[in-house]
Amino acid sequence: MISLRSLAVSAAVVAMAGAAIADSHQTNPAIKARQALMELYGHNNYYLLNMSRGRIDYNAESAQAAADSLSALMQVSQMRMWAPGTDAESSAGTRASPDIWANFPDVFAKAGAVVVAVGELQQVAGDGADALAPAIAKVNGACNACHKDYRLPEG
């Protein structure tokens, strides 16, 4: 005969497994991948922006490494990261506007502007904070142009 304790343990295991499965489905892998890529962009941008503003001592080697990293990240294919149904209205854990999928030509144009700005940044990142400042500002402006139109507010 099954003891009450065995039944309770079995019920707890089933409940935990169900919770784990539900949690793993909350954020789509495509969403996780693109957010991870954005985190890497942000990591490099943080150092470049703060060097350009004098909040971190400018270091040519570090600035160039961050710009080179951003340039390399621009080469990562994002095609599978923007699958239909991975917008904020369809999936948990994202602020991606559904307008992205209705306006891909505009999104691609904005992404292209980021790639160009990062290429220009890469050319001057090691040339001093005065050269870095306008280049990183251009990158941030290009990023923000897309976020303004296609990232929903927090909350």
VEXDREN-2710 file (C-alpha; in Angstrom, 1 decimal):
% VEXDREN-2710
k/r/px/py/pz
1/MET/0.0/0.0/0.0
2/ILE/1.2/3.5/-0.8
3/SER/2.1/5.5/2.3
4/LEU/0.9/9.1/2.7
5/ARG/4.5/10.2/2.8
6/SER/5.3/8.5/-0.6
7/LEU/2.2/10.1/-2.1
8/ALA/3.2/13.5/-0.8
9/VAL/6.8/13.1/-2.2
10/SER/5.4/12.0/-5.5
11/ALA/3.0/14.9/-5.7
12/ALA/5.9/17.3/-4.9
13/VAL/8.1/15.9/-7.6
14/VAL/5.3/16.1/-10.2
15/ALA/4.6/19.7/-9.1
16/MET/8.2/20.7/-9.3
17/ALA/8.6/19.1/-12.7
18/GLY/5.5/20.9/-14.0
19/ALA/6.9/24.2/-12.7
20/ALA/10.2/23.6/-14.3
21/ILE/8.6/22.8/-17.6
22/ALA/6.3/25.9/-17.4
23/ASP/9.3/28.1/-16.5
24/SER/11.4/26.8/-19.4
25/HIS/8.6/27.7/-21.8
26/GLN/8.1/31.3/-20.5
27/THR/10.9/32.7/-22.5
28/ASN/11.4/31.5/-26.1
29/PRO/15.0/30.5/-26.9
30/ALA/15.0/33.0/-29.8
31/ILE/14.2/35.8/-27.3
32/LYS/16.9/34.6/-24.9
33/ALA/19.4/34.5/-27.8
34/ARG/18.7/38.0/-29.0
35/GLN/18.7/39.4/-25.4
36/ALA/22.0/37.7/-24.8
37/LEU/23.4/39.4/-27.9
38/MET/22.0/42.8/-26.8
39/GLU/23.7/42.2/-23.4
40/LEU/27.0/41.8/-25.2
41/TYR/26.4/44.9/-27.2
42/GLY/25.6/46.8/-24.0
43/HIS/28.7/45.4/-22.2
44/ASN/31.0/46.8/-24.8
45/ASN/29.0/50.0/-25.2
46/TYR/29.2/50.6/-21.5
47/TYR/33.0/50.9/-21.5
48/LEU/33.2/52.9/-24.7
49/LEU/30.5/55.4/-23.6
50/ASN/32.0/55.8/-20.2
51/MET/35.5/56.3/-21.6
52/SER/34.1/58.9/-24.0
53/ARG/32.5/60.8/-21.0
54/GLY/35.6/60.6/-18.8
55/ARG/33.9/58.3/-16.2
56/ILE/36.5/55.6/-17.0
57/ASP/40.0/56.5/-17.8
58/TYR/40.5/56.3/-21.6
59/ASN/42.7/53.3/-22.6
60/ALA/43.3/53.0/-26.3
61/GLU/43.8/49.2/-26.2
62/SER/40.6/48.6/-24.2
63/ALA/38.6/51.0/-26.4
64/GLN/39.8/49.3/-29.5
65/ALA/39.1/45.8/-28.1
66/ALA/35.5/46.9/-27.2
67/ALA/35.0/48.4/-30.7
68/ASP/36.4/45.3/-32.3
69/SER/34.1/43.1/-30.2
70/LEU/31.1/45.2/-31.3
71/SER/32.2/44.9/-34.9
72/ALA/32.4/41.1/-34.5
73/LEU/29.0/41.0/-32.8
74/MET/27.5/42.8/-35.8
75/GLN/28.5/39.7/-37.9
76/VAL/26.3/37.3/-35.8
77/SER/23.3/36.2/-37.8
78/GLN/20.1/37.1/-36.0
79/MET/17.7/35.6/-38.5
80/ARG/16.4/32.9/-36.1
81/MET/16.3/35.3/-33.2
82/TRP/13.4/37.3/-34.7
83/ALA/11.0/34.5/-35.4
84/PRO/7.3/35.4/-35.7
85/GLY/5.5/35.0/-32.4
86/THR/8.5/36.3/-30.3
87/ASP/7.1/39.8/-29.8
88/ALA/5.8/41.1/-26.4
89/GLU/2.1/40.4/-27.3
90/SER/2.9/36.8/-28.1
91/SER/5.6/35.8/-25.7
92/ALA/6.7/36.5/-22.1
93/GLY/10.0/38.1/-21.3
94/THR/10.4/40.5/-24.2
95/ARG/9.7/44.2/-25.0
96/ALA/9.9/43.6/-28.8
97/SER/7.0/45.4/-30.5
98/PRO/4.9/43.4/-32.9
99/ASP/5.5/46.3/-35.3
100/ILE/8.9/44.8/-36.0
101/TRP/7.4/42.0/-38.1
102/ALA/5.2/44.5/-40.0
103/ASN/8.1/46.8/-40.8
104/PHE/11.1/44.6/-41.6
105/PRO/12.5/46.9/-44.3
106/ASP/12.6/49.8/-41.8
107/VAL/14.1/47.5/-39.1
108/PHE/16.8/46.3/-41.6
109/ALA/17.6/49.9/-42.6
110/LYS/18.0/50.8/-38.9
111/ALA/20.2/47.8/-38.3
112/GLY/22.3/48.7/-41.3
113/ALA/22.8/52.2/-39.8
114/VAL/24.1/50.5/-36.6
115/VAL/26.5/48.4/-38.6
116/VAL/27.9/51.4/-40.4
117/ALA/28.2/53.4/-37.2
118/VAL/30.1/50.5/-35.5
119/GLY/32.4/50.3/-38.5
120/GLU/33.2/54.0/-38.2
121/LEU/33.7/53.6/-34.4
122/GLN/36.1/50.7/-35.0
123/GLN/38.3/53.0/-37.2
124/VAL/38.7/55.6/-34.4
125/ALA/38.3/53.9/-31.1
126/GLY/42.0/53.7/-30.4
127/ASP/42.6/57.3/-31.4
128/GLY/41.7/59.0/-28.1
129/ALA/38.6/60.0/-26.2
130/ASP/38.0/63.0/-28.4
131/ALA/37.8/60.8/-31.5
132/LEU/35.8/58.1/-29.6
133/ALA/33.0/60.5/-28.2
134/PRO/31.3/61.4/-31.5
135/ALA/31.7/57.8/-32.9
136/ILE/30.1/56.1/-29.9
137/ALA/27.4/58.8/-29.8
138/LYS/26.6/57.9/-33.4
139/VAL/26.4/54.2/-32.5
140/ASN/24.0/54.9/-29.6
141/GLY/21.9/57.2/-31.8
142/ALA/21.5/54.4/-34.3
143/CYS/20.7/51.9/-31.6
144/ASN/18.2/54.2/-30.0
145/ALA/16.4/54.9/-33.3
146/CYS/15.4/51.3/-33.5
147/HIS/14.6/51.0/-29.8
148/LYS/12.4/54.1/-29.9
149/ASP/10.2/52.7/-32.6
150/TYR/10.3/49.0/-31.9
151/ARG/11.0/48.4/-28.2
152/LEU/8.0/48.7/-25.9
153/PRO/8.2/50.6/-22.6
154/GLU/9.1/48.7/-19.4
155/GLY/6.2/47.6/-17.2
END
